[in-house]
Amino acid sequence: MPNTTEEIVWEGSESQVLNFGVFVIGFLMTAAIVVVTILFLPLLIALLIIPIVYVLYHMLLVKTKKYKITTERIFFTTGIFSKKTDSLELYRVKDLDVVEPFGLRMFKKGNIEIDSSDESTPKFHLRAIPDPKNLMDKIRTNVEKRRDVKGVRGVDFQADHGVDGN
């Protein structure tokens, strides 16, 4: 009677020798990356520091801008190391506008643009202010009060050129 039990003669898989070229290329690429990283790591770190410093500087610029609005004046202080404070007398305010760009509106903020008769500050902007319409109304109310106290009225002079513009 013949042997009917099947036997395994050999079992295995292809040799990794077939991937020898891939291993060499992978090793060379890894070595090149390690060498470049070691040689240029200070440069790579410096390149990472540049945007971080840029962002921090601009954050500091915004953080150091301060507005203070009183019943008589608007104060605006700027500066990181040296400070400068400008003021605008409320009775000099001629016009107030609220501008709400989409990007600011998403955060419930807006800008207040102020036109004034002040020679050093004819245009003044309060930027990225919360609830700008409410603040504009408060400024306007105090402008009118200051004008009454000072006895000041704004007068616009425009030349009358007739109907044809001459």
CORNORRA-V591489 format. One record per residue. N is the residue number from 1. RES is the residue in three letters. SS is DSSP state (H for helix, E for strand, L for the rest). D_CENTER is the distance of its C-alpha to the mean C-alpha in whole Angstrom. Layout:
[[N	RES	SS	D_CENTER] [N	RES	SS	D_CENTER]]
This chain:
[[1	MET	L	91] [2	PRO	L	88] [3	ASN	L	85] [4	THR	L	82] [5	THR	L	80] [6	GLU	L	77] [7	GLU	L	75] [8	ILE	L	72] [9	VAL	L	73] [10	TRP	L	69] [11	GLU	L	66] [12	GLY	L	63] [13	SER	L	60] [14	GLU	L	59] [15	SER	L	58] [16	GLN	H	55] [17	VAL	H	56] [18	LEU	H	55] [19	ASN	H	52] [20	PHE	H	53] [21	GLY	H	50] [22	VAL	H	47] [23	PHE	H	48] [24	VAL	H	48] [25	ILE	H	45] [26	GLY	H	43] [27	PHE	H	44] [28	LEU	H	43] [29	MET	H	40] [30	THR	H	39] [31	ALA	H	41] [32	ALA	H	39] [33	ILE	H	35] [34	VAL	H	37] [35	VAL	H	38] [36	VAL	H	34] [37	THR	H	32] [38	ILE	H	35] [39	LEU	H	35] [40	PHE	H	31] [41	LEU	H	29] [42	PRO	H	28] [43	LEU	H	27] [44	LEU	H	25] [45	ILE	H	24] [46	ALA	H	23] [47	LEU	H	21] [48	LEU	H	19] [49	ILE	H	18] [50	ILE	H	16] [51	PRO	H	13] [52	ILE	H	14] [53	VAL	H	14] [54	TYR	H	11] [55	VAL	H	9] [56	LEU	H	11] [57	TYR	H	11] [58	HIS	H	7] [59	MET	H	8] [60	LEU	H	11] [61	LEU	H	10] [62	VAL	H	9] [63	LYS	H	11] [64	THR	L	14] [65	LYS	L	13] [66	LYS	E	16] [67	TYR	E	18] [68	LYS	E	22] [69	ILE	E	24] [70	THR	L	27] [71	THR	L	30] [72	GLU	L	31] [73	ARG	E	27] [74	ILE	E	24] [75	PHE	E	22] [76	PHE	E	19] [77	THR	E	19] [78	THR	E	17] [79	GLY	L	17] [80	ILE	L	17] [81	PHE	L	21] [82	SER	L	22] [83	LYS	L	21] [84	LYS	E	22] [85	THR	E	22] [86	ASP	E	23] [87	SER	E	25] [88	LEU	E	26] [89	GLU	E	29] [90	LEU	H	29] [91	TYR	H	32] [92	ARG	H	31] [93	VAL	E	28] [94	LYS	E	29] [95	ASP	E	27] [96	LEU	E	24] [97	ASP	E	22] [98	VAL	E	20] [99	VAL	E	17] [100	GLU	L	16] [101	PRO	L	14] [102	PHE	H	14] [103	GLY	H	10] [104	LEU	H	11] [105	ARG	H	14] [106	MET	L	14] [107	PHE	L	13] [108	LYS	L	15] [109	LYS	E	13] [110	GLY	E	14] [111	ASN	E	14] [112	ILE	E	18] [113	GLU	E	19] [114	ILE	E	22] [115	ASP	E	25] [116	SER	E	27] [117	SER	L	30] [118	ASP	L	29] [119	GLU	L	30] [120	SER	L	27] [121	THR	L	24] [122	PRO	L	25] [123	LYS	E	22] [124	PHE	E	20] [125	HIS	E	16] [126	LEU	E	15] [127	ARG	E	12] [128	ALA	E	10] [129	ILE	E	14] [130	PRO	E	16] [131	ASP	L	19] [132	PRO	H	19] [133	LYS	H	22] [134	ASN	H	24] [135	LEU	H	22] [136	MET	H	23] [137	ASP	H	27] [138	LYS	H	27] [139	ILE	H	26] [140	ARG	H	29] [141	THR	H	31] [142	ASN	H	31] [143	VAL	H	31] [144	GLU	H	34] [145	LYS	H	36] [146	ARG	H	35] [147	ARG	H	36] [148	ASP	H	39] [149	VAL	H	40] [150	LYS	H	39] [151	GLY	L	42] [152	VAL	L	39] [153	ARG	L	39] [154	GLY	L	36] [155	VAL	L	38] [156	ASP	L	37] [157	PHE	L	40] [158	GLN	L	40] [159	ALA	L	43] [160	ASP	L	45] [161	HIS	L	46] [162	GLY	L	48] [163	VAL	L	48] [164	ASP	L	48] [165	GLY	L	45] [166	ASN	L	47]]
